[in-house]
Amino acid sequence: FLVHTYGKHMFTCKTVCEYKKKLICGIDIESGNPPDEPRNVSCIQYGTDGHPTCTWDKGRLTYINTTYVIQ
């Protein structure tokens, strides 16, 4: 299948027998951009026991669920 738009797409295969449809199989496909490398990363921590709070520019929109981890 050619997917021409971003986002989540569902494709299914069905049979029709005597006007009844039966689902045979299917697949969900998410289409989007790979994430850009984060830019302008900035972290701040208050005190020696505080948890750091970080911000960054994510870059272009990916159109798919994207998780960022700071190490």
N, C-alpha and C positions, 0 to 999 in steps of 0.2 A: 504494500500500500504506500502511496505517496502521501505524506502529510504536509500540507502547505501552510498551516497556521499553527501558532503557538498555543500551548495549554494542554488539557487532558482530553483524550479522544478514546471512545469505546467502539470497538468493532465486534460484531457478533455474526455467527453463522447459524441459520435457522433452516428447518425443513418445513414445507407446507404439504399437508396430507389431508384431503377432504376439508379444506378451508380451516384447518387447525395448524397453528404454528408451534414448532417445538425447538427450543434452544439447544444447539448442538455444542457450540464452543464459543469462546470470546477472548478478547485481550484488551487491556487498558494500556494506552500509550501516552506518555507525557513528552511533549516536544517543547524545546526551549533553547536558550543560549547557555554555554558553559559559563560559570561565574568568572568574573574578572578577579585579578589579584587585588586584595584590599589595599586602599591608599589612605594616606593621612591617618595612620593608626595612632591613637592617643589614649594613654591609661593614666589614671590617678588613684592613689591609695592614701587614705587618711589614717595616720598612725601606723605602728608596726604590726598591729593585729587586725587591721581593717582589710576588707575584701577589695581588690582592685575593680574599678569601673572603667570600661574601655568603650571607645567609639571609633568608627572608621567609615570611610566612603566605600560602599559595596560595588560601585561601578554600574554597568548597565543592568537593566532588568532581565532576569533569567527566565521568567514565566514558568518556572518549576520550583518545587520545594527545595530550598537551599539552606544548609546549616553551616555556620562558621564557628571555628574553634580556635582560640588563642592559646598558644603553648609557649 
